[in-house]
Amino acid sequence: MIFEHDVLVIGAGMAGLRSAIEANRAGADVAILTKVYPVRSHTNAAQGGINAALGEGDSWESHAYDTVKGSDFLGDQDAIEILAQEAPSDIIELEHMGVIFNRDEEGRLGSRNFGGATHARTYFVADITGQAMLHVGYEQILKYKIPCYNEFFATSLILEGGEAKGCLAIELRTGEMHMVKAKAVIMCTGGVGRAFEPSTNALICTGDGMALAYQAGAPLMDMEMVQYHPTTLPSNGALLTEGARGEGAYLINSLGERFMQKYAPNMLELASRDVVSRSEQTEINEGRGINGCVLLDCRHLGEQVIRTKLSQIYDLAKDFSGIDLVKEPVPIRPGMHYIMGGIKTDVNGRTMLPGLFAAGETACISLHGGNRLGANSLLELVVFGRRAGAAAAEHAARSQHSGAGEKRLKQDDDTIRELLGREDKGEHAGPLRMELGRTMHENVGVYRTAEGLTKAIGLVAQLKERYRRISVGDKGQVFNTNLTAALELGNMLDVSEAICRGSLMREESRGAQFRLDFPDRNDEQWLKHTLAYKDGDSVRMDTLPVKITRWEPVKRTY
Amino acid sequence: MDVNLRVQRYDPAGDRKPYYEEYLLTGQPEGVTVLDALIEVRENVDETLGMRCSCRSSICGSCAMRINGQATLACKTRVSSVAQPDGSVTVEPMGNMPVLKDLVVDFEIFWNKINDIGPWLKTEGPVPEREYIVDNEKMLNLIGTVGCIMCGACVSDCTVLAADPDFLGPAALAKAYRFVGDPRDAHREERLADYVKDGGIWDCTHCYYCVEVCPKGVAPMEWILELRREAEAAGHTNHNGVRHSKVFAESVKEAGWLDEAKLAMESMGSLKEKLSLVPVGLRSLLHGKMPPTGPLHYKRPGADHVKRIFEELEAKE
């Protein structure tokens, strides 16, 4: 079928929901298309909280500077200023929408400490902040009766006259291909964690939106900036919130030392994530780990704090590691968690492809530069989701629908039929994805070298070649997750190539990128963003200067 | 360890009815979860297996299914904790929702019920410049319901929904309390008036299944009971449910056991409803199954002790 809306939001995490709400408020006919159901998105996984300079003695400038410093001076300061200035009102709006934030004794919003922040400016709902926000976002979608194409998998963007005009998508329930035309498209499809193995990310985080935009000609920016979170469980990669350290938990090595005293004497466990993850990896590499892990110790926080403010991670440690946080420290290790890079956008979510907007982890504005501070990602979703929604509605108001019809629909349908119709003699997506994940983790992880990156580029190219000949075992129409896994793998391979190329190009160490062969930050040559364009079967790289408004780069210590 | 999965399969395109397929996986790690095992099957053994899953950390609510007959999240269930003596684990789709394929059920029923309770905060009056000032204790209390991840496990195993598809069900009603109990919500009265209608809070039969299966400790039934207390306190007393609970308690308090016929009769609010019970009563009488009622409802030995328990509890309230 062919559907029409003014604005189409792809993805139903908090960035998607917030942008849809704003486009709706601006009077646009907006719809959401998502490959899962709205409350299933990965926003859920954000545990610790959301930042804003709301408290007494705090200021937006302080929040902005902490973010700039956290980014290792790679973040664009105009965007960071907007983030910090608009954070307070956006959080108050979330409270008005219904989010049940933790309060102080007077009934006002209460905050907690978080990594890389000089004030306690993280507002939270126990350790389920993302879930609590996402569910309220969904409530608002129901309130405003915004239509949702649930369990629709986007296969490509409609391009016409160099503009994005909607997308093609498979309805998982029926296997049918549909066309959703729109005068503006907002990409809110989250990160690409599944290109790494292990990762804290959900199985749905496969970089679909990044790949679709990239394939349509929009560049990806700073893709080498991949965040490893300091506290993930070894068994399944599950995340334990930074809120634990915010509440005062320690990191300990096999000798029982609080090793962060060596690496970040002032901020200790609450230094920025890149610093803590690297410190942990160094401890492990130098033989002071325990089976490839160090320990997170919450015992001194007491049962009351653990059970009320950290209840989810109490359950996670119990369910997945068999450890009672009240009584024992839990083994943890750095795990791939977030990508600071994404589709390049301006401060209103505009990508370099007219008609296409992006917000959230999919986008790179760039707020987080080389390293994202904890609790700035939920904030990004609401501030820049809102701004992208408004800008997309405005664009749609002065734009026309595409003339594309059945012929364009058949194009994607034929591609899918061809893939499904192949005799099942090729390799399958699952094992190939595992190879990709291991390749990326081994060579594009916490510590990188030109040698490892060149190897990864070669391996990804080989995987792409093998991918061309894969087959799909499930030939059915209804809920064919085998087919979507194959399409997702194609998306991850494209995005992974851009990650590797960005990392090889950036010959310095900054934020999450640590090159053993270039161990220092090089402001003279690399105070700039990397851009990756898809150029046929290859990648064309470019750079863009960093926007500096008021904070000149200085040496970063915690 | 070895894992022996017995999975209910159904493909609407080719199968007339569901069947079971067994998958034996060897050399799995000790802590392997049911979801890990199912993913292993889907990626390396049988790609046609249909299921939903995403976060692997029991927060997205995608992978609820029946494991050994009880709904739960596959990602938080370790195989070693549920394997039968013969090593097998039976995996089936959730109940009370039609199966689309294998372990994938049609969730529309679930979302519609959530939508039916008016699931968004309804404030009135001038919007404050800053946050609403409210008691933290009241907010912390709501976290119990906000912890719901809408996985559908409670709806799957709800015994009332199995008999009456119109029941709002445990997930939606727990969500309803989230607004009734929120001091910022200005529509408490209308909400309660809505939730006491047929299909609402009085249709729960306290079977406790939702409490037992909820993987997040939300205990939906407890919130339904809380809604009942709130509704009664707000004056919604002219309801069969309210009369039912009162007569039930009085009858047990006085005689030590339940006067079933009186309970049925006095629960009914209208003469028409009372008369509708007459044929059932007559049939019971004809078959000698009418329980002793009224003056014939004798006191059980020890009834005085039961009465004392009631009185002590009432004194505490």
Contacts between the chains, C-beta under 8 A, distances in Angstrom:
chain1	res1	chain2	res2	distance
A	36	B	52	7.6
A	36	B	54	6.4
A	36	B	60	7.9
A	36	B	62	6.8
A	37	B	107	6.6
A	37	B	111	7.5
A	39	B	60	7.7
A	39	B	61	6.7
A	39	B	149	7.4
A	39	B	150	5.4
A	40	B	52	8.0
A	40	B	54	5.7
A	40	B	60	4.7
A	40	B	61	6.4
A	40	B	62	5.2
A	41	B	60	7.6
A	42	B	54	7.5
A	42	B	55	6.9
A	42	B	60	7.5
A	44	B	55	6.4
A	44	B	59	4.7
A	44	B	60	5.2
A	44	B	149	7.5
A	45	B	55	5.9
A	45	B	57	6.6
A	45	B	59	6.0
A	45	B	60	7.7
A	92	B	129	7.9
A	92	B	130	6.0
A	92	B	131	5.9
A	95	B	131	4.5
A	95	B	132	6.8
A	96	B	121	8.0
A	96	B	123	7.1
A	96	B	127	6.1
A	96	B	131	7.8
A	96	B	132	7.4
A	97	B	120	7.9
A	97	B	121	6.5
A	98	B	120	6.6
A	98	B	121	3.5
A	98	B	182	7.4
A	98	B	184	7.5
A	100	B	139	5.0
A	100	B	142	5.2
A	100	B	143	6.4
A	100	B	146	5.6
A	100	B	182	7.5
A	101	B	131	7.3
A	101	B	139	7.5
A	102	B	136	7.1
A	102	B	139	7.3
A	102	B	140	7.9
A	103	B	134	6.9
A	103	B	135	7.7
A	103	B	136	3.8
A	103	B	139	5.8
A	104	B	136	6.9
A	105	B	136	7.0
A	106	B	133	7.1
A	107	B	133	4.3
A	107	B	134	5.2
A	107	B	135	5.6
A	107	B	136	6.3
A	108	B	130	7.7
A	108	B	131	6.4
A	108	B	133	6.3
A	109	B	131	5.2
A	110	B	136	7.3
A	125	B	143	6.9
A	125	B	146	6.9
A	126	B	143	5.6
A	128	B	59	7.4
A	128	B	143	7.7
A	128	B	146	7.2
A	128	B	147	6.5
A	131	B	59	5.9
A	131	B	146	7.9
A	131	B	149	6.8
A	132	B	146	5.5
A	135	B	146	7.1
A	135	B	150	7.7
A	136	B	121	7.8
A	139	B	119	5.2
A	139	B	120	4.0
A	139	B	121	7.3
A	140	B	120	6.3
A	142	B	114	7.8
A	142	B	115	5.6
A	142	B	119	6.1
A	142	B	120	6.3
A	143	B	120	4.2
A	173	B	100	6.4
A	202	B	54	4.3
A	202	B	55	4.3
A	202	B	56	7.0
A	202	B	60	6.3
A	203	B	53	6.0
A	203	B	54	5.1
A	203	B	55	7.6
A	203	B	56	6.9
A	204	B	54	4.8
A	235	B	29	7.9
A	235	B	31	5.4
A	236	B	33	7.6
A	236	B	36	7.5
A	236	B	56	5.7
A	236	B	57	7.7
A	237	B	56	7.7
A	238	B	56	6.8
A	238	B	57	4.6
A	239	B	57	7.1
A	308	B	140	7.5
A	312	B	59	7.3
A	315	B	58	7.4
A	316	B	57	6.4
A	316	B	58	7.7
A	319	B	58	7.1
A	319	B	76	5.1
A	319	B	78	7.8
A	320	B	31	7.1
A	322	B	31	7.4
A	428	B	43	7.4
A	428	B	47	6.3
A	430	B	42	7.2
A	430	B	43	2.9
A	430	B	44	6.3
A	430	B	47	7.6
A	431	B	43	6.9
A	431	B	44	6.9
A	434	B	43	7.7
A	472	B	47	7.2
A	473	B	46	7.7
A	473	B	47	3.2
A	473	B	48	6.2
A	474	B	47	5.1
A	474	B	48	4.2
A	476	B	11	6.0
A	476	B	13	5.8
A	476	B	48	6.7
A	476	B	101	7.4
A	477	B	13	6.6
A	478	B	11	7.2
A	478	B	12	5.8
A	478	B	13	6.6
A	478	B	50	7.5
A	478	B	100	6.1
A	478	B	101	4.8
A	479	B	50	4.7
A	479	B	100	5.8
A	479	B	101	4.6
A	479	B	102	7.9
A	479	B	104	4.9
A	480	B	50	7.8
A	481	B	42	7.3
A	481	B	50	6.3
A	481	B	51	7.3
A	482	B	42	7.5
A	482	B	47	4.4
A	482	B	48	6.8
